[in-house]
Structure formats: structure tokens, C-alpha cells
């Protein structure tokens, strides 16, 4: 088995284009590549009015643009490492408060799909249960559930960052075409031939990106960590039933007492 796995790894190393094809299906890798392409295109438009499609790849031209490419690479690193994350946090903060205000006005609450599902209990209740019984096994279940939710939140934030960066650079690339006389960029060349349809398509894509950011990634609600553990679920269900019975019995006694006082008066 170890020999077969090693031979597979060697085969992959010998055929690097297979690795590239696998990455091409990875949405996050694609968005990173698109961000690089859009930035280079926008930088070329800002420099000379023409984007990648009009860029000459001759050796002399490459040597002339070498210094510009080095500066562009450093600028891109600064942009994706500091500028865009900071701007993204600001947009995320504004979106969070707008979303919270809208949900308060519309009286909409985030739904927990596992709430009430048979066998699922809140992770913090399992933690208390595990500490009471000094069970390392249950504590590991709690830690695994918490780790999964933290990982889920990090993945959503990372995807949101990439969607925001892609949308930001696409808009910037399209607008830069209007900075230079007769400027051309990838986004401009893709949408301009479509006329009004291109404007509508660009707007729809921005709306889709905004929806992904507000509902699926940055704005996705933080679900409470839940663990499938039927014994504790049944125990909590029995405690809730007893509590309801006690409340019902208390209300019944209060009604009987009120009726008795009414009769005696």
C-alpha cells in the first residue's frame, strides 16, 4: 500500500499539468489567479492605456517593463496583504450593522437548522455534562464540534475576502479604462461590445457578489456548535417536560385558588 501511494505521488510529480488541472477546479485558487490577472491588467492600463490583451511579449518590451513589473508585484502584495483586508473589514463592519438594523426592523431571526433535531444538543451543555462526569471522551466531542465551527467560520471569511477582492479589482479594472484616452482593459473589452446588456450583466454580477458576501460568507450567521449525543438530548428533553408539567400544575393551582376565593367572597 505504501509503495502504491508513493508511486501515485511520483506520477503526480512527473505530470505537473494534472496538479494545475486539479487547482483549476478549486474556486479559491481560481479567484486568486483572477485577482492577479485583473491587477496586472489594471496596472498596464494605468501605465499606458492598454491591458494584457494588447501587451507585447517581445523580449525588448519585457526588459523595458521589468522595473514596472517589479513595482507592480510589490504593490500587489501590499494591496492584498493590508489595503484590501482593511477595506474588507470596514465593509464587513458596515454590512453587519446594516444587516442587524434591517433584521431588527423586519423582525427576522437567524434560524438554527439543528435546533430541535433529535439527538443534537448545544456544545456548551455537553461540556458541562462532560465536566460533571469527568469524561475525556465527551470533552473531545465538545472540542471537535467547537473546532469544526471555528474552521467553518474561517473558511467562510476567507472565501468572502476572495470574493470581495475579485469584485473590487474587477470594478477598478473596468473604471481604469476610462482614465486613459481610448483605454482598454479586460473587463471593458468583455462588457463594452455587449452595450447596455454588458452594463446589466456587470450590475447583476455585482449584486450576486454582494449577496454572497452578505448572506453566504461574511454575513452568514454564526451557528451555535451542536453535537449529536442522544443520551444528553433525552435527559434535557425530560427536564424540559418536567418543567412544563410543573408550570402547568402551578397555573392550575393558581386558577383553582382564584376560583375558591371568588366563591368564598
ChimeraX commands (.cxc) that place a marker at each C-alpha (Angstrom):
marker #1 position 0.00,0.00,0.00 radius 0.5
marker #1 position 2.77,2.42,0.89 radius 0.5
marker #1 position 4.51,1.57,-2.37 radius 0.5
marker #1 position 1.34,2.25,-4.36 radius 0.5
marker #1 position 0.79,5.63,-2.66 radius 0.5
marker #1 position 4.42,6.56,-3.28 radius 0.5
marker #1 position 4.13,5.60,-6.95 radius 0.5
marker #1 position 0.98,7.76,-7.26 radius 0.5
marker #1 position 2.77,10.71,-5.69 radius 0.5
marker #1 position 5.70,10.23,-8.08 radius 0.5
marker #1 position 3.29,10.07,-11.01 radius 0.5
marker #1 position 1.71,13.36,-9.98 radius 0.5
marker #1 position 5.13,14.95,-9.63 radius 0.5
marker #1 position 6.04,13.73,-13.07 radius 0.5
marker #1 position 2.86,15.19,-14.58 radius 0.5
marker #1 position 2.57,18.69,-13.09 radius 0.5
marker #1 position -0.19,19.69,-15.51 radius 0.5
marker #1 position -2.52,17.29,-13.64 radius 0.5
marker #1 position -1.91,19.32,-10.48 radius 0.5
marker #1 position -2.74,22.51,-12.37 radius 0.5
marker #1 position -5.94,20.96,-13.69 radius 0.5
marker #1 position -6.96,19.98,-10.15 radius 0.5
marker #1 position -6.32,23.52,-8.94 radius 0.5
marker #1 position -8.39,24.88,-11.83 radius 0.5
marker #1 position -11.43,23.28,-10.19 radius 0.5
marker #1 position -10.66,24.92,-6.85 radius 0.5
marker #1 position -12.77,28.08,-6.63 radius 0.5
marker #1 position -10.44,29.79,-4.19 radius 0.5
marker #1 position -7.39,29.14,-6.37 radius 0.5
marker #1 position -9.29,30.45,-9.41 radius 0.5
marker #1 position -10.28,33.66,-7.62 radius 0.5
marker #1 position -6.68,34.25,-6.53 radius 0.5
marker #1 position -5.50,33.80,-10.11 radius 0.5
marker #1 position -8.23,36.12,-11.39 radius 0.5
marker #1 position -7.17,38.76,-8.85 radius 0.5
marker #1 position -3.57,38.60,-10.12 radius 0.5
marker #1 position -4.68,38.88,-13.74 radius 0.5
marker #1 position -7.03,41.79,-13.03 radius 0.5
marker #1 position -4.37,43.66,-11.07 radius 0.5
marker #1 position -1.74,43.24,-13.81 radius 0.5
marker #1 position -4.26,44.30,-16.42 radius 0.5
marker #1 position -5.29,47.36,-14.39 radius 0.5
marker #1 position -1.66,48.32,-13.81 radius 0.5
marker #1 position -0.89,48.12,-17.53 radius 0.5
marker #1 position -3.97,50.21,-18.34 radius 0.5
marker #1 position -2.94,52.82,-15.80 radius 0.5
marker #1 position 0.57,52.89,-17.25 radius 0.5
marker #1 position -0.14,53.02,-20.97 radius 0.5
marker #1 position -3.86,52.75,-21.60 radius 0.5
marker #1 position -3.74,49.16,-22.84 radius 0.5
marker #1 position -4.32,45.97,-20.90 radius 0.5
marker #1 position -2.99,42.43,-21.12 radius 0.5
marker #1 position -4.70,41.68,-24.42 radius 0.5
marker #1 position -2.73,44.48,-26.10 radius 0.5
marker #1 position 0.52,43.93,-24.17 radius 0.5
marker #1 position 3.54,42.98,-26.25 radius 0.5
marker #1 position 5.50,39.97,-25.00 radius 0.5
marker #1 position 8.63,40.68,-27.02 radius 0.5
marker #1 position 11.94,40.44,-25.15 radius 0.5
marker #1 position 12.79,44.13,-25.59 radius 0.5
marker #1 position 9.38,45.17,-24.30 radius 0.5
marker #1 position 9.65,42.88,-21.29 radius 0.5
marker #1 position 13.05,44.35,-20.35 radius 0.5
marker #1 position 11.65,47.86,-20.68 radius 0.5
marker #1 position 8.77,46.99,-18.39 radius 0.5
marker #1 position 10.87,44.98,-15.89 radius 0.5
marker #1 position 11.07,47.78,-13.33 radius 0.5
marker #1 position 7.38,48.47,-13.69 radius 0.5
marker #1 position 6.54,44.80,-13.19 radius 0.5
marker #1 position 8.67,44.63,-10.02 radius 0.5
marker #1 position 6.93,47.70,-8.59 radius 0.5
marker #1 position 3.55,46.26,-9.62 radius 0.5
marker #1 position 4.33,42.98,-7.85 radius 0.5
marker #1 position 5.29,44.83,-4.65 radius 0.5
marker #1 position 2.16,46.96,-4.90 radius 0.5
marker #1 position 0.00,43.88,-5.38 radius 0.5
marker #1 position 1.49,42.29,-2.27 radius 0.5
marker #1 position 0.80,45.43,-0.27 radius 0.5
marker #1 position -2.72,45.65,-1.69 radius 0.5
marker #1 position -3.78,42.09,-0.91 radius 0.5
marker #1 position -1.96,41.95,2.44 radius 0.5
marker #1 position -3.03,45.24,4.01 radius 0.5
marker #1 position -5.21,47.54,1.91 radius 0.5
marker #1 position -7.93,45.12,0.77 radius 0.5
marker #1 position -8.22,43.27,4.11 radius 0.5
marker #1 position -8.58,46.61,5.93 radius 0.5
marker #1 position -11.15,47.85,3.42 radius 0.5
marker #1 position -12.90,44.50,3.61 radius 0.5
marker #1 position -13.15,44.68,7.39 radius 0.5
marker #1 position -14.67,48.15,7.09 radius 0.5
marker #1 position -17.23,46.95,4.54 radius 0.5
marker #1 position -17.94,43.87,6.67 radius 0.5
marker #1 position -18.46,46.02,9.78 radius 0.5
marker #1 position -20.82,48.36,7.93 radius 0.5
marker #1 position -22.70,45.43,6.40 radius 0.5
marker #1 position -23.05,43.74,9.79 radius 0.5
marker #1 position -24.68,46.78,11.38 radius 0.5
marker #1 position -26.91,47.42,8.36 radius 0.5
marker #1 position -27.96,43.77,8.37 radius 0.5
marker #1 position -28.59,43.85,12.10 radius 0.5
marker #1 position -30.69,47.02,11.79 radius 0.5
marker #1 position -32.69,45.58,8.89 radius 0.5
marker #1 position -33.36,42.33,10.75 radius 0.5
marker #1 position -34.47,44.29,13.80 radius 0.5
marker #1 position -36.91,46.35,11.74 radius 0.5
marker #1 position -38.23,43.34,9.83 radius 0.5
marker #1 position -38.18,41.16,13.00 radius 0.5
marker #1 position -36.26,38.40,11.25 radius 0.5
marker #1 position -34.22,35.95,13.31 radius 0.5
marker #1 position -31.42,33.67,12.19 radius 0.5
marker #1 position -32.55,30.08,12.06 radius 0.5
marker #1 position -30.63,27.17,13.50 radius 0.5
marker #1 position -31.27,24.15,11.27 radius 0.5
marker #1 position -30.26,21.70,14.02 radius 0.5
marker #1 position -32.32,23.28,16.77 radius 0.5
marker #1 position -34.81,20.68,17.97 radius 0.5
marker #1 position -33.34,17.93,15.77 radius 0.5
marker #1 position -33.34,14.59,17.52 radius 0.5
marker #1 position -30.10,13.79,19.33 radius 0.5
marker #1 position -28.42,17.18,18.86 radius 0.5
marker #1 position -27.50,19.23,21.92 radius 0.5
marker #1 position -25.70,22.54,22.35 radius 0.5
marker #1 position -21.95,22.05,22.68 radius 0.5
marker #1 position -21.69,24.12,25.87 radius 0.5
marker #1 position -24.28,21.87,27.55 radius 0.5
marker #1 position -22.29,18.82,26.51 radius 0.5
marker #1 position -19.20,20.45,28.00 radius 0.5
marker #1 position -20.92,20.95,31.36 radius 0.5
marker #1 position -22.23,17.38,31.18 radius 0.5
marker #1 position -18.73,16.07,30.42 radius 0.5
marker #1 position -17.17,18.06,33.28 radius 0.5
marker #1 position -19.76,16.74,35.73 radius 0.5
marker #1 position -18.98,13.18,34.72 radius 0.5
marker #1 position -15.25,13.81,34.19 radius 0.5
marker #1 position -15.43,12.20,30.75 radius 0.5
marker #1 position -12.48,12.80,28.45 radius 0.5
marker #1 position -14.40,11.23,25.57 radius 0.5
marker #1 position -17.25,13.75,25.83 radius 0.5
marker #1 position -14.79,16.62,26.21 radius 0.5
marker #1 position -13.12,15.55,22.95 radius 0.5
marker #1 position -16.54,15.52,21.28 radius 0.5
marker #1 position -17.11,19.06,22.51 radius 0.5
marker #1 position -13.69,20.24,21.33 radius 0.5
marker #1 position -14.19,18.63,17.89 radius 0.5
marker #1 position -17.57,20.32,17.48 radius 0.5
marker #1 position -16.17,23.69,18.50 radius 0.5
marker #1 position -13.17,23.27,16.21 radius 0.5
marker #1 position -15.45,22.45,13.26 radius 0.5
marker #1 position -17.47,25.63,13.77 radius 0.5
marker #1 position -14.32,27.75,14.10 radius 0.5
marker #1 position -12.93,26.19,10.92 radius 0.5
marker #1 position -16.24,26.80,9.14 radius 0.5
marker #1 position -16.19,30.46,10.15 radius 0.5
marker #1 position -12.60,30.89,8.99 radius 0.5
marker #1 position -13.34,29.26,5.63 radius 0.5
marker #1 position -16.38,31.49,5.07 radius 0.5
marker #1 position -14.37,34.60,5.94 radius 0.5
marker #1 position -11.58,33.54,3.59 radius 0.5
marker #1 position -14.00,32.95,0.71 radius 0.5
marker #1 position -15.63,36.30,1.47 radius 0.5
marker #1 position -12.25,38.02,1.33 radius 0.5
marker #1 position -11.54,36.50,-2.08 radius 0.5
marker #1 position -14.98,37.40,-3.45 radius 0.5
marker #1 position -14.56,40.99,-2.22 radius 0.5
marker #1 position -11.04,41.27,-3.66 radius 0.5
marker #1 position -12.17,39.86,-7.02 radius 0.5
marker #1 position -15.17,42.20,-7.23 radius 0.5
marker #1 position -13.09,45.22,-6.15 radius 0.5
marker #1 position -10.34,44.58,-8.70 radius 0.5
marker #1 position -12.87,43.86,-11.45 radius 0.5
marker #1 position -14.63,47.20,-10.83 radius 0.5
marker #1 position -11.30,49.00,-10.64 radius 0.5
marker #1 position -10.12,47.36,-13.86 radius 0.5
marker #1 position -13.29,48.40,-15.65 radius 0.5
marker #1 position -13.11,52.01,-14.43 radius 0.5
marker #1 position -9.41,52.40,-15.25 radius 0.5
marker #1 position -10.25,52.02,-18.93 radius 0.5
marker #1 position -11.92,55.44,-18.74 radius 0.5
marker #1 position -8.90,57.10,-17.11 radius 0.5
marker #1 position -6.74,56.90,-20.25 radius 0.5
marker #1 position -7.87,58.17,-23.67 radius 0.5
marker #1 position -9.00,55.15,-25.69 radius 0.5
marker #1 position -8.15,52.96,-22.68 radius 0.5
marker #1 position -8.88,49.25,-22.88 radius 0.5
marker #1 position -8.99,46.68,-20.13 radius 0.5
marker #1 position -10.14,43.08,-19.79 radius 0.5
marker #1 position -13.40,44.00,-18.08 radius 0.5
marker #1 position -14.03,46.85,-20.51 radius 0.5
marker #1 position -13.31,44.67,-23.56 radius 0.5
marker #1 position -15.59,41.94,-22.19 radius 0.5
marker #1 position -18.61,44.14,-21.43 radius 0.5
marker #1 position -18.33,47.05,-23.89 radius 0.5
marker #1 position -19.22,45.02,-27.04 radius 0.5
marker #1 position -22.48,43.98,-25.33 radius 0.5
marker #1 position -23.65,47.58,-24.96 radius 0.5
marker #1 position -26.46,48.04,-22.44 radius 0.5
marker #1 position -26.57,44.29,-21.91 radius 0.5
marker #1 position -22.98,44.46,-20.69 radius 0.5
marker #1 position -23.91,47.09,-18.10 radius 0.5
marker #1 position -26.81,44.96,-16.91 radius 0.5
marker #1 position -24.59,41.88,-16.76 radius 0.5
marker #1 position -21.95,43.75,-14.76 radius 0.5
marker #1 position -24.58,45.03,-12.35 radius 0.5
marker #1 position -26.05,41.54,-11.92 radius 0.5
marker #1 position -22.60,40.12,-11.16 radius 0.5
marker #1 position -22.03,42.80,-8.54 radius 0.5
marker #1 position -25.42,42.01,-6.97 radius 0.5
marker #1 position -24.52,38.31,-6.89 radius 0.5
marker #1 position -21.18,39.14,-5.24 radius 0.5
marker #1 position -22.97,41.34,-2.70 radius 0.5
marker #1 position -25.42,38.54,-1.93 radius 0.5
marker #1 position -22.59,36.04,-1.44 radius 0.5
marker #1 position -20.85,38.45,0.93 radius 0.5
marker #1 position -23.96,39.39,2.92 radius 0.5
marker #1 position -25.68,36.00,3.13 radius 0.5
marker #1 position -23.23,33.20,2.40 radius 0.5
marker #1 position -19.81,34.27,3.69 radius 0.5
marker #1 position -19.18,37.40,5.78 radius 0.5
marker #1 position -22.82,37.81,6.74 radius 0.5
marker #1 position -23.55,34.13,7.31 radius 0.5
marker #1 position -24.82,33.70,10.88 radius 0.5
marker #1 position -22.58,32.02,13.43 radius 0.5
marker #1 position -24.35,28.79,14.20 radius 0.5
marker #1 position -24.16,27.50,17.76 radius 0.5
marker #1 position -21.96,24.44,17.90 radius 0.5
marker #1 position -24.06,21.31,18.31 radius 0.5
marker #1 position -23.12,17.70,18.99 radius 0.5
marker #1 position -25.07,14.54,18.30 radius 0.5
marker #1 position -25.39,12.84,21.68 radius 0.5
marker #1 position -28.85,11.25,22.23 radius 0.5
marker #1 position -28.41,10.37,25.96 radius 0.5
marker #1 position -28.00,14.02,26.94 radius 0.5
marker #1 position -30.69,15.05,24.45 radius 0.5
marker #1 position -33.20,12.71,26.09 radius 0.5
marker #1 position -32.18,13.90,29.55 radius 0.5
marker #1 position -32.65,17.54,28.61 radius 0.5
marker #1 position -35.95,16.73,26.90 radius 0.5
marker #1 position -37.16,15.04,30.10 radius 0.5
marker #1 position -36.08,18.04,32.16 radius 0.5
marker #1 position -37.98,20.37,29.82 radius 0.5
marker #1 position -41.06,18.15,30.06 radius 0.5
marker #1 position -40.93,18.18,33.85 radius 0.5
marker #1 position -40.50,21.95,33.85 radius 0.5
marker #1 position -43.56,22.33,31.59 radius 0.5
marker #1 position -45.56,19.99,33.82 radius 0.5
marker #1 position -44.60,21.98,36.91 radius 0.5
marker #1 position -45.53,25.26,35.24 radius 0.5
marker #1 position -48.84,23.82,34.10 radius 0.5
marker #1 position -49.55,22.45,37.58 radius 0.5
marker #1 position -48.67,25.82,39.13 radius 0.5
marker #1 position -51.03,27.67,36.79 radius 0.5
marker #1 position -53.76,25.14,37.53 radius 0.5
marker #1 position -53.32,25.60,41.27 radius 0.5
marker #1 position -53.41,29.39,40.88 radius 0.5
marker #1 position -56.63,29.16,38.86 radius 0.5
marker #1 position -58.20,26.87,41.47 radius 0.5
marker #1 position -57.16,29.21,44.27 radius 0.5
marker #1 position -58.57,32.20,42.41 radius 0.5
marker #1 position -61.85,30.34,41.81 radius 0.5
marker #1 position -62.06,29.32,45.50 radius 0.5
marker #1 position -61.54,32.91,46.64 radius 0.5
marker #1 position -64.17,34.11,44.21 radius 0.5
marker #1 position -66.69,31.64,45.59 radius 0.5
marker #1 position -65.97,32.46,49.24 radius 0.5
marker #1 position -66.28,36.20,48.56 radius 0.5
marker link #1:1,2 radius 0.2
marker link #1:2,3 radius 0.2
marker link #1:3,4 radius 0.2
marker link #1:4,5 radius 0.2
marker link #1:5,6 radius 0.2
marker link #1:6,7 radius 0.2
marker link #1:7,8 radius 0.2
marker link #1:8,9 radius 0.2
marker link #1:9,10 radius 0.2
marker link #1:10,11 radius 0.2
marker link #1:11,12 radius 0.2
marker link #1:12,13 radius 0.2
marker link #1:13,14 radius 0.2
marker link #1:14,15 radius 0.2
marker link #1:15,16 radius 0.2
marker link #1:16,17 radius 0.2
marker link #1:17,18 radius 0.2
marker link #1:18,19 radius 0.2
marker link #1:19,20 radius 0.2
marker link #1:20,21 radius 0.2
marker link #1:21,22 radius 0.2
marker link #1:22,23 radius 0.2
marker link #1:23,24 radius 0.2
marker link #1:24,25 radius 0.2
marker link #1:25,26 radius 0.2
marker link #1:26,27 radius 0.2
marker link #1:27,28 radius 0.2
marker link #1:28,29 radius 0.2
marker link #1:29,30 radius 0.2
marker link #1:30,31 radius 0.2
marker link #1:31,32 radius 0.2
marker link #1:32,33 radius 0.2
marker link #1:33,34 radius 0.2
marker link #1:34,35 radius 0.2
marker link #1:35,36 radius 0.2
marker link #1:36,37 radius 0.2
marker link #1:37,38 radius 0.2
marker link #1:38,39 radius 0.2
marker link #1:39,40 radius 0.2
marker link #1:40,41 radius 0.2
marker link #1:41,42 radius 0.2
marker link #1:42,43 radius 0.2
marker link #1:43,44 radius 0.2
marker link #1:44,45 radius 0.2
marker link #1:45,46 radius 0.2
marker link #1:46,47 radius 0.2
marker link #1:47,48 radius 0.2
marker link #1:48,49 radius 0.2
marker link #1:49,50 radius 0.2
marker link #1:50,51 radius 0.2
marker link #1:51,52 radius 0.2
marker link #1:52,53 radius 0.2
marker link #1:53,54 radius 0.2
marker link #1:54,55 radius 0.2
marker link #1:55,56 radius 0.2
marker link #1:56,57 radius 0.2
marker link #1:57,58 radius 0.2
marker link #1:58,59 radius 0.2
marker link #1:59,60 radius 0.2
marker link #1:60,61 radius 0.2
marker link #1:61,62 radius 0.2
marker link #1:62,63 radius 0.2
marker link #1:63,64 radius 0.2
marker link #1:64,65 radius 0.2
marker link #1:65,66 radius 0.2
marker link #1:66,67 radius 0.2
marker link #1:67,68 radius 0.2
marker link #1:68,69 radius 0.2
marker link #1:69,70 radius 0.2
marker link #1:70,71 radius 0.2
marker link #1:71,72 radius 0.2
marker link #1:72,73 radius 0.2
marker link #1:73,74 radius 0.2
marker link #1:74,75 radius 0.2
marker link #1:75,76 radius 0.2
marker link #1:76,77 radius 0.2
marker link #1:77,78 radius 0.2
marker link #1:78,79 radius 0.2
marker link #1:79,80 radius 0.2
marker link #1:80,81 radius 0.2
marker link #1:81,82 radius 0.2
marker link #1:82,83 radius 0.2
marker link #1:83,84 radius 0.2
marker link #1:84,85 radius 0.2
marker link #1:85,86 radius 0.2
marker link #1:86,87 radius 0.2
marker link #1:87,88 radius 0.2
marker link #1:88,89 radius 0.2
marker link #1:89,90 radius 0.2
marker link #1:90,91 radius 0.2
marker link #1:91,92 radius 0.2
marker link #1:92,93 radius 0.2
marker link #1:93,94 radius 0.2
marker link #1:94,95 radius 0.2
marker link #1:95,96 radius 0.2
marker link #1:96,97 radius 0.2
marker link #1:97,98 radius 0.2
marker link #1:98,99 radius 0.2
marker link #1:99,100 radius 0.2
marker link #1:100,101 radius 0.2
marker link #1:101,102 radius 0.2
marker link #1:102,103 radius 0.2
marker link #1:103,104 radius 0.2
marker link #1:104,105 radius 0.2
marker link #1:105,106 radius 0.2
marker link #1:106,107 radius 0.2
marker link #1:107,108 radius 0.2
marker link #1:108,109 radius 0.2
marker link #1:109,110 radius 0.2
marker link #1:110,111 radius 0.2
marker link #1:111,112 radius 0.2
marker link #1:112,113 radius 0.2
marker link #1:113,114 radius 0.2
marker link #1:114,115 radius 0.2
marker link #1:115,116 radius 0.2
marker link #1:116,117 radius 0.2
marker link #1:117,118 radius 0.2
marker link #1:118,119 radius 0.2
marker link #1:119,120 radius 0.2
marker link #1:120,121 radius 0.2
marker link #1:121,122 radius 0.2
marker link #1:122,123 radius 0.2
marker link #1:123,124 radius 0.2
marker link #1:124,125 radius 0.2
marker link #1:125,126 radius 0.2
marker link #1:126,127 radius 0.2
marker link #1:127,128 radius 0.2
marker link #1:128,129 radius 0.2
marker link #1:129,130 radius 0.2
marker link #1:130,131 radius 0.2
marker link #1:131,132 radius 0.2
marker link #1:132,133 radius 0.2
marker link #1:133,134 radius 0.2
marker link #1:134,135 radius 0.2
marker link #1:135,136 radius 0.2
marker link #1:136,137 radius 0.2
marker link #1:137,138 radius 0.2
marker link #1:138,139 radius 0.2
marker link #1:139,140 radius 0.2
marker link #1:140,141 radius 0.2
marker link #1:141,142 radius 0.2
marker link #1:142,143 radius 0.2
marker link #1:143,144 radius 0.2
marker link #1:144,145 radius 0.2
marker link #1:145,146 radius 0.2
marker link #1:146,147 radius 0.2
marker link #1:147,148 radius 0.2
marker link #1:148,149 radius 0.2
marker link #1:149,150 radius 0.2
marker link #1:150,151 radius 0.2
marker link #1:151,152 radius 0.2
marker link #1:152,153 radius 0.2
marker link #1:153,154 radius 0.2
marker link #1:154,155 radius 0.2
marker link #1:155,156 radius 0.2
marker link #1:156,157 radius 0.2
marker link #1:157,158 radius 0.2
marker link #1:158,159 radius 0.2
marker link #1:159,160 radius 0.2
marker link #1:160,161 radius 0.2
marker link #1:161,162 radius 0.2
marker link #1:162,163 radius 0.2
marker link #1:163,164 radius 0.2
marker link #1:164,165 radius 0.2
marker link #1:165,166 radius 0.2
marker link #1:166,167 radius 0.2
marker link #1:167,168 radius 0.2
marker link #1:168,169 radius 0.2
marker link #1:169,170 radius 0.2
marker link #1:170,171 radius 0.2
marker link #1:171,172 radius 0.2
marker link #1:172,173 radius 0.2
marker link #1:173,174 radius 0.2
marker link #1:174,175 radius 0.2
marker link #1:175,176 radius 0.2
marker link #1:176,177 radius 0.2
marker link #1:177,178 radius 0.2
marker link #1:178,179 radius 0.2
marker link #1:179,180 radius 0.2
marker link #1:180,181 radius 0.2
marker link #1:181,182 radius 0.2
marker link #1:182,183 radius 0.2
marker link #1:183,184 radius 0.2
marker link #1:184,185 radius 0.2
marker link #1:185,186 radius 0.2
marker link #1:186,187 radius 0.2
marker link #1:187,188 radius 0.2
marker link #1:188,189 radius 0.2
marker link #1:189,190 radius 0.2
marker link #1:190,191 radius 0.2
marker link #1:191,192 radius 0.2
marker link #1:192,193 radius 0.2
marker link #1:193,194 radius 0.2
marker link #1:194,195 radius 0.2
marker link #1:195,196 radius 0.2
marker link #1:196,197 radius 0.2
marker link #1:197,198 radius 0.2
marker link #1:198,199 radius 0.2
marker link #1:199,200 radius 0.2
marker link #1:200,201 radius 0.2
marker link #1:201,202 radius 0.2
marker link #1:202,203 radius 0.2
marker link #1:203,204 radius 0.2
marker link #1:204,205 radius 0.2
marker link #1:205,206 radius 0.2
marker link #1:206,207 radius 0.2
marker link #1:207,208 radius 0.2
marker link #1:208,209 radius 0.2
marker link #1:209,210 radius 0.2
marker link #1:210,211 radius 0.2
marker link #1:211,212 radius 0.2
marker link #1:212,213 radius 0.2
marker link #1:213,214 radius 0.2
marker link #1:214,215 radius 0.2
marker link #1:215,216 radius 0.2
marker link #1:216,217 radius 0.2
marker link #1:217,218 radius 0.2
marker link #1:218,219 radius 0.2
marker link #1:219,220 radius 0.2
marker link #1:220,221 radius 0.2
marker link #1:221,222 radius 0.2
marker link #1:222,223 radius 0.2
marker link #1:223,224 radius 0.2
marker link #1:224,225 radius 0.2
marker link #1:225,226 radius 0.2
marker link #1:226,227 radius 0.2
marker link #1:227,228 radius 0.2
marker link #1:228,229 radius 0.2
marker link #1:229,230 radius 0.2
marker link #1:230,231 radius 0.2
marker link #1:231,232 radius 0.2
marker link #1:232,233 radius 0.2
marker link #1:233,234 radius 0.2
marker link #1:234,235 radius 0.2
marker link #1:235,236 radius 0.2
marker link #1:236,237 radius 0.2
marker link #1:237,238 radius 0.2
marker link #1:238,239 radius 0.2
marker link #1:239,240 radius 0.2
marker link #1:240,241 radius 0.2
marker link #1:241,242 radius 0.2
marker link #1:242,243 radius 0.2
marker link #1:243,244 radius 0.2
marker link #1:244,245 radius 0.2
marker link #1:245,246 radius 0.2
marker link #1:246,247 radius 0.2
marker link #1:247,248 radius 0.2
marker link #1:248,249 radius 0.2
marker link #1:249,250 radius 0.2
marker link #1:250,251 radius 0.2
marker link #1:251,252 radius 0.2
marker link #1:252,253 radius 0.2
marker link #1:253,254 radius 0.2
marker link #1:254,255 radius 0.2
marker link #1:255,256 radius 0.2
marker link #1:256,257 radius 0.2
marker link #1:257,258 radius 0.2
marker link #1:258,259 radius 0.2
marker link #1:259,260 radius 0.2
marker link #1:260,261 radius 0.2
marker link #1:261,262 radius 0.2
marker link #1:262,263 radius 0.2
marker link #1:263,264 radius 0.2
marker link #1:264,265 radius 0.2
view
